[in-house]
Amino acid sequence: MPSALPLADPAPLDGRLPGSVVSGAGARNFGVYVHVPFCRVRCGYCDFNTYTADELRGAKRTDYAGQAIAEVAMARRVLEQAGLPSRVVDTVFFGGGTPTMLPVTDLADMLAAVVGTWGLAEGAEVTTEANPDSVDAAYLQSLADAGFTRVSFGMQSAVPHVLATLERTHDPERIPLVVDWARAAGLQVSLDLIYGTPGESLDDWHASLEQALAQEPDHLSAYSLIVEDGTKLARQIRRGEVAVPDEDLQADMYELADGMLDVAGYRWYEVSNWSRSEEFVSRHNLAYWQGHDWWGVGPGAHSHVGGVRWWNVKHPAAYAERILAGQSPAAGRETLDDETRRVERVLLHTRIRAGLDVAELTPSGRTAVAGLIGDGLVDGVSALGGTVELTLRGRLLADAVVRRLLDE
């Protein structure tokens, strides 16, 4: 969740949604995202909306669960007032920040509020992110007991000097421990990796992949390092203290990851995500790419319901002030018109293995598909069947593919 919020229309203080959100609601799943904006330290590359203890300016971590629960109650009122049909929650995702910095009872209470408000679909996916050094066996067992089904560990790398550059605080030797503890608790396990860190070699990346695969996670994410303006890493690069990430090396690293994961039996389902089987796909993240509905709880959290998108005030103190006043914490929102929603479907569906329906394209976009097949970026057999599916090379150049599909 980037720290900068977009500019758009002001959001009403009561959070009221337009009646248009009802259209097609029965065909859309509903999920809940809970943003926990606290971290012990701020990693130099991180641009997420997170805060260390000395950045809270009066906000208290101990008050946060109650505030989030109050927003859940507000969400129920807003959705009911909009006339939306009653829908159970298909997925819940606690992200951050470091959700597991909070006592496990706080996470359990927030999850219980979601379940008590909407109910959970049978087989619902309930995930929390966690730093490897923020949990132990008892904590993970308590998560499972509270109803969590999945944990996503921020492994990032298995190489000490890469972790040091990223300013990650955990020891790579802790990864096997937390994975074993999570499995013993009955939780599904996902590992998050980052590649392309300044100073990271292809051999370093190979070692990290080997270590990750040795844990046999159910799901694995691999993201290329992006240097965001305003971060410590961006300043270090500007001063010449560390090198700019090498895009060609990052492409080599992606190809290495995809090859090793394929041999190990993992299947890509989104450009940066692989799973051992369909059962272990991150359904919450897939809902974002497929345009379903979700309510984002917490400072800076984004929501989307029926083509209306909004985002909360960023700072925990400002968020608390709104909640305590009984006001919506939304800072701004936008209502997407039909063409914008179509463009977003092209952008998002192109990134997933299920692909993009060719019917979503304009005539010029459909014409572009032939050239993309010729350039080895789109699978020809899938395209003949009416679906745009990226090849490996296409995944490396996904943004360029989207530009060509949308070029009028």
Buried (B, 14 or more C-beta within 10 A) or exposed (E): BEBEBEEBEEBBEBBEBEEEBBEEBEEBBBBBBBBBBBBEEBBBBBBBBBBEEEBBEEBEBEEBBBBBBBBBEBBBEBBEEBEBEEBEBBBBBBBBBBBBBBBBEBBBBBBBBBBEBBEBBEEBBBBBBBBBBBBEBEBBBBBBEBBBBBBBBBBBBBBEEBBEBBBBBBEBEBBEBBBBBBBEBEBBBBBBBBBBBBEBEEEBBBBBBEBBBEBEBBBBBBBBBEBBEEBEBBEBBEEEEBEEBEEEBBBBBBBBBBEBBEEBEBBBBBBBBBBBEEEBBBBBBBBBBBBBBBBBBBBBBBBBBBBBBBBBBBBBBBBBBBBEEEBBBBBBBBBBEEEEEBBBBBBBBBBBBBBBEBEBBBEEBBEBBEEBBEBEBBBBEBBEEEBBBBBBBBBBBBEEBBEBBBEE
